[in-house]
Amino acid sequence: MKEQITYDIFNKVDIRVGTVISVKKNEKARKPSLVVEVDFGSEIGIKQSSAQITHYYNEENLKGKQVIGVCNFPEKNIAGVVSQVLILGSIDKEGKVILVHPSQKSENGLPIA
């Protein structure tokens, strides 16, 4: 378990629901990765991420899927892609990512608490 944090610290993390609108391979990445664009609604807008999620996901099964993302990290250049959001998932023992998503269809941009 990681170090305990206060609610005030957790409350600084802007976690939102969004819908994947486009997916393509990140050809420049050393490890197989996808460039994913996610619509987080009118307040946040569309953000992109380079994500190592190719074990279970591709354009066919990811486009239109709702995901959960941390929207207030600073931008980071990952293999030539400006990554603007961290898409959340659990990581199994083999390093494969299983995305976290709402159990019901949700409005883009709704905050996670």
C-alpha positions as CSV (number, residue, x, y, z in Angstrom):
1,M,0.0,0.0,0.0
2,K,1.2,3.5,-0.7
3,E,1.6,6.3,1.8
4,Q,-1.7,7.6,3.2
5,I,-3.0,11.0,1.9
6,T,-5.6,13.4,3.1
7,Y,-8.9,14.0,1.4
8,D,-7.7,17.5,0.5
9,I,-4.8,16.0,-1.5
10,F,-7.0,13.5,-3.2
11,N,-9.5,16.3,-4.0
12,K,-6.8,18.1,-6.1
13,V,-6.9,15.2,-8.7
14,D,-9.4,15.9,-11.4
15,I,-10.7,12.5,-12.5
16,R,-13.4,12.4,-15.1
17,V,-15.5,10.2,-17.4
18,G,-14.9,10.5,-21.1
19,T,-15.7,8.7,-24.4
20,V,-12.9,7.5,-26.7
21,I,-13.4,9.2,-30.1
22,S,-10.3,8.0,-32.0
23,V,-7.5,5.4,-31.7
24,K,-4.4,4.8,-33.7
25,K,-1.0,3.1,-33.1
26,N,1.8,5.1,-31.7
27,E,4.4,4.1,-34.3
28,K,7.3,5.8,-32.6
29,A,6.8,4.2,-29.2
30,R,9.4,1.6,-28.1
31,K,6.7,-0.5,-26.4
32,P,3.4,-1.1,-28.2
33,S,1.1,1.9,-27.5
34,L,-2.0,3.5,-28.8
35,V,-2.7,7.2,-29.2
36,V,-6.2,7.6,-27.8
37,E,-8.4,10.8,-28.1
38,V,-11.0,11.1,-25.4
39,D,-13.9,13.5,-25.2
40,F,-14.3,14.8,-21.6
41,G,-17.2,17.1,-22.3
42,S,-17.5,20.8,-22.8
43,E,-15.6,21.9,-19.7
44,I,-12.5,19.8,-20.3
45,G,-12.7,19.1,-24.1
46,I,-10.9,16.5,-26.1
47,K,-7.6,15.2,-24.7
48,Q,-5.2,12.7,-26.0
49,S,-3.0,10.0,-24.4
50,S,-0.3,7.6,-25.5
51,A,-1.2,4.4,-23.6
52,Q,0.4,1.0,-23.3
53,I,-2.9,-0.8,-23.5
54,T,-2.5,-3.0,-26.6
55,H,-2.8,-6.4,-24.9
56,Y,-6.6,-6.1,-24.7
57,Y,-7.5,-3.0,-26.7
58,N,-7.4,-1.8,-30.4
59,E,-9.3,0.7,-32.5
60,E,-12.3,-1.7,-33.0
61,N,-13.0,-2.4,-29.4
62,L,-11.9,0.9,-27.8
63,K,-13.6,3.5,-30.0
64,G,-16.9,4.6,-28.4
65,K,-15.9,3.1,-25.0
66,Q,-16.2,5.2,-21.9
67,V,-13.0,5.5,-19.8
68,I,-11.9,7.2,-16.6
69,G,-8.9,9.7,-16.8
70,V,-6.9,12.0,-14.7
71,C,-7.3,15.3,-16.6
72,N,-5.1,17.7,-14.6
73,F,-1.6,16.3,-15.1
74,P,0.8,18.5,-17.1
75,E,1.3,17.5,-20.7
76,K,4.1,15.0,-21.3
77,N,5.8,14.1,-24.6
78,I,5.7,10.3,-25.0
79,A,7.4,9.1,-28.2
80,G,6.4,12.1,-30.2
81,V,2.9,12.3,-28.8
82,V,1.7,15.0,-26.5
83,S,0.0,13.1,-23.7
84,Q,-2.6,15.2,-21.9
85,V,-4.5,12.7,-19.8
86,L,-3.8,9.5,-17.9
87,I,-6.3,6.9,-18.7
88,L,-6.8,4.7,-15.6
89,G,-6.7,0.9,-15.5
90,S,-5.6,-1.9,-13.3
91,I,-2.3,-3.6,-14.1
92,D,-2.1,-7.4,-13.8
93,K,1.0,-9.4,-12.8
94,E,2.1,-9.6,-16.5
95,G,1.9,-5.8,-16.9
96,K,-1.3,-5.9,-19.0
97,V,-3.7,-3.0,-18.4
98,I,-7.4,-3.5,-17.9
99,L,-9.2,-0.2,-18.3
100,V,-11.5,1.2,-15.6
101,H,-14.8,2.4,-16.9
102,P,-18.3,3.3,-15.6
103,S,-20.8,0.4,-15.2
104,Q,-23.5,2.6,-16.7
105,K,-23.4,5.1,-19.6
106,S,-22.4,8.4,-18.2
107,E,-22.2,12.0,-19.4
108,N,-18.8,13.0,-20.6
109,G,-17.0,15.1,-18.1
110,L,-18.7,13.9,-14.9
111,P,-16.2,14.0,-12.0
112,I,-15.2,10.9,-10.2
113,A,-15.4,11.1,-6.4
